Amino acid sequence: MSKPAALIIGSSEKDSDLFYATKFIAPDPFIFVEIRNKKYLLANDLEIDRAKKQAAVHAVVSTSVLSKAYRAKFKKAAPLEEKLFWFLKKHRVKSLIIPADFPVRYYEPLKRAGFRIRYKNPPFYEKRSIKNRYEIAAIKQALRATEYAVAKAIQVLKKSVIKKNRLYYKSKLLTSEFLKTIIHQSLLEKSCIGEHTIVSCGQQTIDPHHRGSGPLYAHQPIIMDVFPRHEQTLYYADFTRTVVRGKASPVLKRMYAAVKEGQKIAFQMIRARMDGKKVHAAIQERFSQSGFQTGNMGGRMQGFFHSTGHGLGLDIHEPPRIGAATDLLKAGQVVTVEPGLYYKGIGGVRLEDVVLVTKKGCTNLTKFPKFLEL
């Protein structure tokens, strides 16, 4: 039996596998088919010329040309799926492999048309996990932009004035929303788009994914977790720092030191063929030895209750995982290292860097310094 043809239908602006396969950015859906190691992109008149110049495929096929040929042969117009069937049959395709999130509106007609179909769970392209030089450079570019944006936010925090434990900047109450605006505007200067950025403060920080809102307070933890996407390359950065404007409490200082040590443990252990589960367990064990327990306390999870890290690239979360499940690391993978501690009544601390896995260790791609008090 011949190798099934790969079929993806979607917008490459949103579908990372589609962009990876074509290197063509388009906001509207198009068709990609890989038949016997040859790549075809089926595009409408709006995108056809740009696709011919930019897409990394063997051939760009005009859907309007397909329409004319179909009408001439069958004496009727055809919806997109009929043109697709015709194209596939002309190329002697009988079986297809599709992503698990393939659109149902095309799946059912393909089945009825007699194609053998099997779906594949993510990642559709396993080789996406191993980054080449271009991809590593793209991630570093997004990281530099992120560091620039967070530096701007920290400048604002440093210049803020403390009045009755609240922060004021240029005589106005400093809020999470204002700091996120500074970050997003700074990211735009570097051609990056920030979404769902976290700037949380105080008790908000005990929930790792609380985006933060309202006034920022002195002497309390402020977590900034920024994960923008570069507009041109579509690669992500991921970056977290925890700071305090004013004086951190003794327990918060101990938490910060423990989290920083947790990162150091990961940096020392991460290398090709290392099980991410062992890295995660070593950090958890060290936290426990330092007196920072994890579990359900007072009706909510506290301590270190999320994974240590995840792969990074065209998606913000990619394989591999550094967490509770076994996952062997490979040279060339890019992963985050983001341990954290979160306790009710104290707040949260999280630090996050991005590292490149190598045969004998790892290289930290993040350059931004770590400090707690401002």
Secondary structure, 3 states (H helix, E strand, C coil): CCCCEEEEEECCCCCHHHHHHHCCCCCCCEEEEEECCEEEEEECCCCHHHHHHHCCCCEEEEHHHHHHHHHHHHCCCCCHHHHHHHHHHHCCCCEEEEECCCCHHHHHHHHHCCCEEEEECCCCCHHHHCCCHHHHHHHHHHHHHHHHHHHHHHHHHHHCEEECCEEEECCEECEHHHHHHHHHHHHHHCCEECCCCEEEEHHHHHCCCCCCCCECECCCEEEEEECCEECCCCCECCEEEEEECCCCCHHHHHHHHHHHHHHHHHHHHCCCCCEHHHHHHHHHHHHHHCCCCCEEECCEEEECCCCCEEECCCCCCEEEEECCCCCECCCCCEEEECCEEEECCCEEEECEEEEEECCCCEEECCCCCCCCEC
